[in-house]
């Protein structure tokens, strides 16, 4: 982790304080069968000046329990965690619900689930592309709505369509870019980030 932060500094990319990841850690633990004490961190970089978007970076230190080079290789090949994030600094449940509805209808996305990160008091809602959209090789196929505060109650009212999520991830895996892997990894069933269905 120290070498990554030093690299960001060398390139004049100011990084926010690293905090433990909640949602992405949960997803990586389930997808790669990592131990629960795997150390997955997140930081945000400012790579240009002005009002340009930040770049969110997830760090998985080599000294962490469960680390293998194959985890990073598989994530890069399939682009599972590539996403565009929209931050709502003053969200209300009505606005969040309308935006999530639009992503699932017009946007042809599939709601994957949510998590509240107490380390920064934000709530994230994740959306995967539908299986048909996942085959179109979009550069950022997944979307995240990140909201200030704890909107867990609102997020929990949205249904996770587990079968559609699994189909989306199968399509993303089938439509991968060549990441230089010498052999394919064993097929693993993607696990949605939320267990509840409503």
N, C-alpha and C positions, 0 to 999 in steps of 0.2 A: 504494500500500500504506500509506503514511504517513497518508493521509486516512482510510482505513478504520480503522486503529488509533486515530486521534484520535476518530473517531465512536464506537467502542466505549468509549473512556475517558470521553467526554462523557456516555454513557448508564450509566456505572458498571457496565460489563460487563468485569471483569478478563479480559485475554487472555493466554494462554500465549505463550511465545516462538515466533515463526513459524519453521517448518522447511520445507525443500523437500519437496514431495509426490512420492511415487514411483508409487503405484498410480493415483491419479486423474490425475496428469500423463500417464501412459502411455495411459490411456483417452481423455483429451481430445486428445492428439496424434493418436491413431488415428482418433477419431471426426470431428475437424474438420481433419485434415491439417495440423496445426501443425508448425512446425520443432522439432527435438529440443532446441533451446536455449530453448524457451518457459519462462518463469519462473512455475511454479505453486507456491504456498505454502499451508501449512495452519496454522491456529491453533485453539485451543479457548477458548470463552467460558463464564464463569460468569454466567448472567443472573438467577439467584435464589440466595438464601443456603441453607445447609443441605446436605442430601444430594441435592439435585436433580441431574438429568443435566446434563452439559456440552453445549454446542452447538458442533459442529465446523464451521468456516468455511474454505472454500477461496478463496484470493485470486489473481487473475490481473491483475497491474498493467497499466495501459494502455500503459506504456512497454516492456512485454515484447515480444520478437520474436513475431510471429504474432497479437498481440491484435487483435480486431475486436469491435465491439458485438454482432455477430451470434452469436458464440460464447455469450455470456451469455444472449442472448435465446432461442436454441435450447435451451440447458440448462434454462432456466426453463419454457419451453413444455412440454417433454416430461418434465421432472422426472427426467432420467436419473440424476443424482447424489443425489437425495433418498434418504436411507436412515436406518434406525435402527441404531445400533452398540451391540454388547454387548462389554464389556471383561472379559477373563479375566486377572486379575493373577497367578494361580498356576496356569496351565494345565498339564495333562499330555496326552499324545497320546491316551490312551484317552477322556478326558472331551471333548476337542475333536472327536474322531471321532464319538462318540455324539451330540453336539449338532448337528454338521453333517449326520449321517444323519437326524436328526429334522426338520431344516429341509427336507431334500430329499424326505422322505416325507410325514409329516403336514402339514408346513408348505407343501407344494406349491411349493417354490422350486427354482431351477436354479443349480448351482454355476458361477460365472463364472471363478474363478481366484484367485490369491493374489499377495502380494508381501511382502517383508521391507523395512522402512524402517530403514536403519542409523543414521539421524539421531536416532531415539528408541528403537532396538532393539525394534521391535514387528513382529509378523506379522499381516497382514490377510487374511481370507478373505471374498470377496464372493459374495452370492447374489441373483439376480434372481427376480422372480415368474415362475411359469410363464405361458405365453401366456394361458391362461384366466383366471388370477388378475390379470394385468396389465390386463385389460379392465374390472375392477371399480372402478377409480378409487380405490384405497386411497391415503391421504395419503402414507404412507411405504412404497412398494412394494418397496424393496430392503433387504436386511439385510447387516450387516457383523459378523463376529466378529473382534475385535482382541485379540491375545494378547501379553503381555510375552515378550520373547525371540525367538529365531530358530527358528520351527517349520516352516521351509521343507520339510524332509524329509517331515514329516507331511502338509503341504498338497499336496506334489507327488504323493502317492499317490492323491489324489482325482481322478477323471476329470472333465474339462470336456466337457460335451455341447454342442459347438459349434452344432449345428443348433437345439437347444432354446433356447440363449442368443440366437441370431439371431431366432427366432420371438418370444421374450419382448420383445426390443427393438423389433421391428416392431409388436407389440401396444401397447407403451408409447407409441410414436410416433403410432399411430393413435388412441389414447385420451388425447389431450393436452387441456390447458386452454387457453383463449384468452389468449395472452400479448401480444396487440396487434401481432403481426407484420403488416406490410403485404403480404408475399408469402411463399409457402411456400419453405422452403429446399430445395435439391436433395436427393433421397433418397440416403442414404449407408448402406452396409452396416455394421452394428455389428460391431466386432471384439472377440472375447473377450480377457480380460486375460491368459490363460495360453495358450501355444502348444502345450504338451504335452497329449497325450491318452493315457490309460493304460488 
